[in-house]
Amino acid sequence: MSYEEAQYEGYGPGGAAVIIDVLTDNKNRTVGELRHTLEKHGGNLAAANAVAWMFNKKGYIVVEKAKADEEKLLAAVLDAGADDLQDDDPNWEVLSAPEAFTAVNEAVKSLGIEPASAQVSMIPQNYVKLEGKPAQQMVKLMEALDDHDDVQHVWSNFDIEEKEIEASLA
């Protein structure tokens, strides 16, 4: 059986953009299932490059603040080629060009820090704030995509407050 990688784009509830990376042995089956899942949760599948332009491919490393001294972390990641260190309470987010990701990740680890997350990601340029029903539909859509066997990663540009997420899980 041969597997191939594919990337699909779409819109979730409230116009939030979604990029879905899959590894599948049957693209036709997978795209049909993804279309169904998106539509069931208030979204739709879109053409290639419909939403990809709204994201930048970046190295993305998350470090818990409790594990890192800001100055040491900043010096290490900038020396290794990172673009930015952002404060996302309670974490530091380190952004880099995809080609600098490995060196930056090694620099973090050389400080004795195991990142909470480290990968080359699709980072949204802007976020879409969702509340109420669209927010709850989006949480359910993300769960459904996460549960799909062929789905490897899902990136989206939604912004949902914690209380909305809790309400949809209740």
C-alpha positions as CSV (number, residue, x, y, z in Angstrom):
1,M,0.0,0.0,0.0
2,S,1.4,3.4,-0.9
3,Y,0.7,6.5,1.1
4,E,0.9,10.1,-0.2
5,E,0.9,13.4,1.5
6,A,-1.6,16.1,0.5
7,Q,-2.7,19.4,1.8
8,Y,-6.3,20.6,1.7
9,E,-7.7,24.1,2.4
10,G,-11.1,25.2,3.6
11,Y,-13.2,27.5,5.7
12,G,-14.6,26.7,9.1
13,P,-17.5,28.4,10.8
14,G,-17.4,32.2,10.9
15,G,-15.0,32.3,7.9
16,A,-12.0,30.9,9.8
17,A,-9.4,29.6,7.4
18,V,-8.2,25.9,7.8
19,I,-5.2,24.1,6.3
20,I,-5.3,20.3,6.7
21,D,-2.2,18.1,6.1
22,V,-3.0,14.5,5.4
23,L,-1.2,11.2,4.7
24,T,-3.5,8.9,2.8
25,D,-3.6,5.7,0.7
26,N,-6.7,7.0,-1.1
27,K,-7.0,10.8,-1.8
28,N,-10.5,10.5,-3.3
29,R,-11.8,8.9,-0.1
30,T,-10.0,11.3,2.2
31,V,-11.1,14.5,0.3
32,G,-14.7,13.3,0.4
33,E,-14.5,12.6,4.1
34,L,-12.9,16.0,4.8
35,R,-15.6,17.8,2.6
36,H,-18.3,16.0,4.6
37,T,-16.7,16.8,8.0
38,L,-16.2,20.5,7.1
39,E,-19.8,20.9,5.8
40,K,-21.3,19.0,8.8
41,H,-19.6,21.6,11.1
42,G,-20.5,24.8,9.2
43,G,-17.5,25.0,6.9
44,N,-16.5,24.1,3.4
45,L,-13.6,22.7,1.4
46,A,-11.9,25.4,-0.8
47,A,-9.6,25.4,-3.8
48,A,-5.9,25.2,-3.5
49,N,-4.3,28.5,-2.4
50,A,-7.7,29.9,-1.3
51,V,-6.4,30.3,2.3
52,A,-2.7,29.4,2.2
53,W,-1.8,33.0,1.5
54,M,-3.1,34.0,4.9
55,F,-0.4,31.9,6.6
56,N,3.4,32.0,6.8
57,K,5.4,28.8,7.0
58,K,7.6,29.3,10.1
59,G,9.6,27.3,12.6
60,Y,7.6,27.5,15.8
61,I,8.9,26.5,19.2
62,V,7.0,26.9,22.5
63,V,9.0,27.2,25.7
64,E,7.3,27.4,29.2
65,K,8.4,30.6,30.9
66,A,9.1,28.7,34.1
67,K,11.8,26.7,32.3
68,A,13.7,29.6,30.7
69,D,15.5,32.7,31.6
70,E,14.3,35.3,29.0
71,E,17.7,36.9,28.3
72,K,19.5,33.6,28.0
73,L,16.8,32.2,25.7
74,L,16.6,35.3,23.6
75,A,20.4,35.4,23.1
76,A,20.6,31.7,22.3
77,V,17.7,31.7,19.7
78,L,18.8,34.9,18.0
79,D,22.4,33.6,17.7
80,A,21.0,30.4,16.1
81,G,19.0,32.4,13.5
82,A,15.5,32.9,15.0
83,D,13.4,35.9,13.8
84,D,11.5,36.6,17.0
85,L,10.7,35.7,20.6
86,Q,7.1,36.5,21.6
87,D,5.5,36.6,25.0
88,D,2.4,34.4,25.0
89,D,1.7,34.1,28.7
90,P,2.6,31.5,30.2
91,N,5.0,30.7,27.3
92,W,7.6,32.1,25.1
93,E,7.0,31.5,21.4
94,V,10.1,31.4,19.2
95,L,9.6,32.0,15.4
96,S,12.2,31.3,12.7
97,A,12.5,30.7,9.0
98,P,11.8,27.0,8.2
99,E,15.4,26.5,7.2
100,A,16.7,27.9,10.6
101,F,14.3,25.7,12.6
102,T,16.7,22.8,13.4
103,A,19.5,25.1,14.5
104,V,17.1,27.2,16.7
105,N,15.5,24.1,18.2
106,E,19.0,22.7,19.0
107,A,19.9,26.1,20.6
108,V,16.9,25.8,22.9
109,K,17.8,22.2,23.9
110,S,21.4,23.2,24.5
111,L,20.1,25.4,27.4
112,G,18.8,22.2,28.9
113,I,15.2,23.1,27.9
114,E,12.8,20.6,26.4
115,P,10.3,22.7,24.3
116,A,6.6,22.2,25.0
117,S,6.2,22.1,21.2
118,A,8.5,22.4,18.3
119,Q,7.6,22.1,14.6
120,V,7.6,23.9,11.3
121,S,4.0,25.3,11.3
122,M,1.7,27.4,9.2
123,I,1.3,30.6,11.3
124,P,-1.7,32.8,10.6
125,Q,-1.0,36.4,9.7
126,N,-4.3,37.5,11.2
127,Y,-6.9,35.9,13.4
128,V,-10.7,35.6,13.1
129,K,-12.5,36.0,16.5
130,L,-15.3,33.5,17.0
131,E,-18.0,33.6,19.6
132,G,-21.2,31.7,20.3
133,K,-22.4,29.1,17.9
134,P,-19.6,29.5,15.3
135,A,-17.0,29.1,18.1
136,Q,-18.7,26.0,19.4
137,Q,-18.9,24.6,15.8
138,M,-15.2,25.3,15.3
139,V,-14.2,23.4,18.4
140,K,-16.3,20.4,17.3
141,L,-14.8,20.7,13.8
142,M,-11.2,20.7,15.1
143,E,-12.0,17.6,17.3
144,A,-13.5,15.8,14.3
145,L,-10.5,16.6,12.1
146,D,-8.2,15.6,14.9
147,D,-10.0,12.2,15.2
148,H,-9.6,11.5,11.4
149,D,-7.0,8.8,10.8
150,D,-5.4,10.4,7.7
151,V,-5.1,13.9,9.2
152,Q,-1.5,14.7,10.3
153,H,-1.9,18.5,11.2
154,V,-4.6,21.1,11.1
155,W,-3.8,24.8,11.2
156,S,-6.4,27.5,11.5
157,N,-6.6,31.3,12.2
158,F,-9.5,31.2,14.7
159,D,-9.3,33.0,18.0
160,I,-11.7,31.6,20.6
161,E,-11.8,32.6,24.3
162,E,-11.2,29.9,26.8
163,K,-14.8,30.2,28.2
164,E,-16.2,29.5,24.7
165,I,-14.1,26.4,24.4
166,E,-15.2,25.2,27.9
167,A,-18.9,25.9,27.0
168,S,-18.7,23.7,23.8
169,L,-17.1,20.8,25.7
170,A,-19.7,20.9,28.5
